[in-house]
Amino acid sequence: METRPAEVEDAAEVVRLAAMMFESMGMDTSDPAWHEEGRRHVHERLGQDLAVFVVDHPLAPGRLVASAAGTVARRLPSPVNPRALAGYVQWVCTEPAFRGRGLARRVMAALMSWYEAHGVPTVELHATAQADALYRSLGFDDSGPVALRRRMTTLP
């Protein structure tokens, strides 16, 4: 099973796998608006500020068994990031029946190569306990400044 860049035709499958990932974290993914927005973002942003790498199901054409998505954001420049580019990994998932075969590692390695080819010096992600060892083996760590966040309770 080979890793390949996703195409816009893969959007629904990429979102299906993303929903599977969120469900494994206890999140409710039943809102159809979320799925539609996810597909729209993949359609509109793929090949621009979004890259997704996938593995096809070996027996079911059109079905995916693993994916990893990443975006690039433009930040303000700094001495360690004069190009002002930052990557963020999202939507990493492997179908349960295909876990333990190195597929997450493969899609993540392809995504990291894509970031490197695009000159993105820093890539961040949020890791579940289940995936922490994989990400650390790929060079991610928790060194550097502490990342804090504030969630807005009300939005317009």
N, C-alpha and C positions, 0 to 999 in steps of 0.2 A: 504494500500500500504506500503510494507516493504522496508527498506533500506538494501542493500546488497553490498558486495565488487564487483567491476567490474571484469569481466574475459576478456581475450584477445579477445574473440568473440564479446565483446561489443565495440571494438575500433571504428568502424565506427559510431556508435550511440553516443559515447562520443564526438567524433570530430564534429558530426552534432550539438549537443547541444552547444559545445564550439563556433562553427561558429555563432549560434543563439545569444550567448552572445556578441560576438564581433560585430555582425551586430547591436545589440541594442545600441552599443557605437559608431555607425557611421563608423565602419571599413568595408572595402571591403574584403570579404572572398571568392571571386570568383576564385582565383588562385588555380587550382587543385593540384599544387605542395605543397601548405600549407596543404591541407587535407591529402595528401599522407604522408607527414612528420609527421603530427599529429598521424595518424594511426600507422606508423612505431614506433614512440616513445612509444605509448601505448603498442604495441606488445613487444618491446624489454625491456622496463623498468618496466612494471607492476610487482609488487611483489619484486622489488629490491629497487630503490630509488623513486618509484612512487606508490602512492595508489590512487584509484578512488572509490568513493562510489556512488551508483546509486539507482534509483527507477524505476521499470518496469512499463510500461503502463498497466493499469488493463485489457484492452480488446484487445491489439495488441501484441501478443508474438514477442519478439525480438526488440521491440521499447522501448526506455527509455523516461521518462518524467522529470527526474531531475538528476543532477550529481554534484559532487565536486571532484576536483583532487588536489593532493598535492605532492610536491617533497621534498626530503631531500638532503641538500648539506653539504659537509664537509668543514668547515672553519678552521681557526687557532684557537687554544684554547684561552680562556680568563678566568679571575677569576670568571665570572658569567656563563661561558659556557665551563667548562674544557673538556667536551666530544667533543666539536667543531662541534656540529650538529645544523643546522638551517633548519626550514621548510618554505616552500612557497606555498600558496594556489593559485590555478588557476582554470579556467574553471568551475566556479560555475554558473549553469543555471537551471532554471525550465521552461518548456514549458508554454507559456502564459495561456492556458486553465486550467492548474493545479496550478497556483499561488494562494497564499492565503490559502493554506492547510498545511503549515508548512513543506513542503518537503525540501526546502533549509536548514532550520534549522536542519532537520534530517540528511541530507547528511553531513552537516558541523559538527554536533555533532559526527557522526561516524568518520569523518576524524580527529577531534581533539582527540578522544579516541585513534585512531591509532597512532597519534604523541606521545601521552602520553605513550602508551605501548612500543614505540620504543625509549623512553628517549630523545625526542627532546624538549629542554627547551624553545625555542623561535620559534614562527611561525609568519610570516609576510604575508600580502596580500595588494593588491590595491583595494580600495572600490569605487564603483560608489555611487552617491548620493542615488540612489534607495536602495542599500544594506547596507548602512552605519549603520543604526539602528540595523539591524540583527547582523552584526559583532560586534558592541559594546555590544550588549546583550549577546554575546558569550565570552566576556572578552577582545576583542581587543580594543586597545586605541592608541593614538598618543603620549604617553609619551616616554621619553628616548631621545637618540640622534636623531637629524634630519637626515633622509635618503636623500641623494642627488644622482643624477644620471647624467651621461654624455652619450649622444647618439653619437656614432661614425657616422660621415657623409659619410665616405667611408670605405669600408671593402674590403679586398683582394679577 
